[in-house]
Amino acid sequence: MQKTENRPLRLMLTALACAAVFFAVTMPFRHMFRVMEVTEVRPASAFNPVFGLLFGFAGVLGCAVGNLAADAFSGYSPLLCVLGFLVQLIYGALPMLIWRAYGLERRLNTASSVTRYTLVMLLNAIITALLLGVAMALTGIGGVFTLTTLMIFLNNFVFCMILGIPILLADTRRRLFAAGKRFSLNEKLVFLFLTLALLSAVLIGFIAYSSLYHTISDNLDLWNRVYIAISVDLLIFFALIIGFLHYAEHHLTIPLERLEHMTHDYVDTRNERLETLSAMEECRRIAAVGGEVGALAEAFLYMSRDMESYIQNLTIMTAEKERISAELDVAQHIQASLLPRVFPAFPDRYEFDLHASMVPAREIGGDFYDFYLLDHEHLVLVMADVSGKGIPAALFMMITKTLLKGAVQEGLSPKAALEKVNRQLCENNEADMFVTVWLGILNISTGQMVCANAGHEHPVLGHQNDDFELVRERHGFVVGGMEGTSYSEYTLHLQAGDTLFLYTDGVPEATRDDGALYGIERMLATLNQAKQLNCRALLDEIHSDTSRFTEDAPQFDDITMLCLKINPLWTADAIRLSPEIQSIEKARDYVDGRLPNAGVPERVMAHLHIVMDEVISNIVLHGMAREISLSCQAGDQEVTLQFVDDGIAFDPMSKEEPYTALPLADRSPGGLGILMIRKLVDTVHYQRDGGHNFLTITKRWQ
């Protein structure tokens, strides 16, 4: 309802806008390019019919009003102004009425639409020139058939072509853009040739004007000759264009567009049998055109028949592939479930931090890691990589992992375990598969790790205050590759703060699209930058750096890593105590045995005994600990004791000292033991890490 009420206002605004444009373009040319008293070069002559096609009667009326205003402003007689107004109405309305009578689109997108526009504008220019000739005869300023009438005819026709056509093309482009569409192939061809024709006409007009300007003094004769040159060029060029476009539309562009629509319909409706048959019938009609497009349609018919057969086969193959893919997913889950994935792996062990990860490639691979405690003192680490991919590699990996664990749990050394597993895998190994293995057994108390390497990547070791470096030990042959292979062992000495990094070849061989490898050097550099991080964060940093390096390149191999870090707050010579009061005597004996040659004064030893009694009593009675560890180190005139327990978090340094000036009955209970510790030692430091309390006490003497 609101749109209907606003329609008169919109029409009036459109008419006023058209009038303003017409007047603004007409007046400068009337002053600068006047040919006779009532005639000038008028580019605005293109606006009447074109605005009529674009905006309807509002555009026609606006141009007529603009012309009336220009005539009145120029001092024309009232009769001539009125007659000019009527003629301009007819001039703008005639093409609009013809277009509407035949239900035509205002688009120049085919040879027939270009022909129609050219003929209508030619006829309209003739009628308008004759009507203006009659108007000039009635006002006594001219005749009907004169050079002035000829110029009016030529002016109207020329500018309807060289100015009106670009306006219509611009409007077409605007409407297509608003609808989210684009020019079709035929429209692009029409646009190209019309542009060439108009540029040719402008060039011919410029050449004609330049060559005649100095030889012809009569402006009317000059412009008639210029317009005739332009008109002849336009008619010849348009005749050639229309002929070519007519041929192209029947043999090239329109058949190609039909073929394009047909292929889209075929794709969109390929599951609907009736629509598919209709598309094929359309394709046969296009093939009947002949020529290259007909051959293309024939090829599409042949392709569609093959496509139908291919789709049937593909449906069968897809169902089979989905079945295999589902089985592979199950296999991947089974493979992943065999690897330890719960972290922290040993929450009750504060001596070390351990984390491992495997980022699988697209296919099932044979990488695996393993770790487990043989007993309270020995930790086993395994890193391995099976040759090949897919289900065979996954099966071989599971067999190898099981055999290795069984051999180690029998009590065999890394060397003997690898030799036994090698014999077992070489039996009936018809697939000729093999596996690279790094195996190490760590004595947690001493920090010594006995290792053996069967063709695997060199491990990386970083000491607490040094950079990471490769441990370049001698490799043995791969496991499962040859019967009777012997392996050698070597020993690593891990101290507090040391970090061991194990990996498969998927890390250094991570590859970019240009073929560049991640490499050992970059891996070591990243490890050194992240050496202060815990194991999980360190592995995350390596994985992030490989991802940054490879960018969007596909991952072709599993990236498997394991990191072991000896807790920097733990010493290998620590003593373990059970959470009971009787452990105080064991702690005294341990400290006395550690300090026989340190020159510790008896007074200092007595203070240390008091401190140990108080700390262990508090842990046993209030800490709810399951295990206590005590380490002792002697330095230059100082002794450091470190107590580690897995009890509840408690920072003795955060507790306020009791106010001893008060009478005993008025004091709050507790706090005297901690006060005594503070008075007897020089420094007390507390830290909570990994679910454990670390209390470090230092006593000095002179």
Secondary structure, DSSP 4 states (H G I P E B T S, - for coil): -HHHHHHHHHHHHHHHHHHHHHHHHHHHHHHHSEEETTEE--GGGGHHHHHHHHHTHHHHHHHHHHHHHHHHHTT--HHHHHHHHHHHHHHHHHHHHHHHHTT--S---SHHHHHHHHHHHHHHHHHHHHHHHHHHHHHTS--SSSHHHHHHHHHHHHHHHHTHHHHHHHHHHHHHHHTT----HHHHHHHHHHHHHHHHHHHHHHHHHHHHTTT---HHHHHHHHHHHHHHHHHHHHHHHHHHHHHHHHHTHHHHHHHHHHHHHHHHTTT-HHHHHHHHHHHHHHHTT-HHHHHHHHHHHHHHHHHHHHHHHHHHHHHHHHHHHHHHHHHHHHHHHTS---SSS-TT--SEEEEEEEE--SS---EEEEEEESSSSEEEEEEEEESS-HHHHHHHHHHHHHHHHHHHHTT--HHHHHHHHHHHHHTT-TT---EEEEEEEEETTT-EEEEEEESPPPPEEE-TTS-EEE--PPPBPPBTSSTT-----EEEE--TT-EEEEE-TTTTT-B-TTS-B-HHHHHHHHHHHTTTS-HHHHHHHHHHHHHHHHTTPPP-S-EEEEEEEE-TT--TT-EEE-SSTTHHHHHHHHHHHH-TTS---HHHHHHHHHHHHHHHHHHHHHS--S-EEEEEEEETTEEEEEEEE-S----GGGSPPP-TTS-GGGSPSS-HHHHHHHHHSSEEEEEEETTEEEEEEEEE--
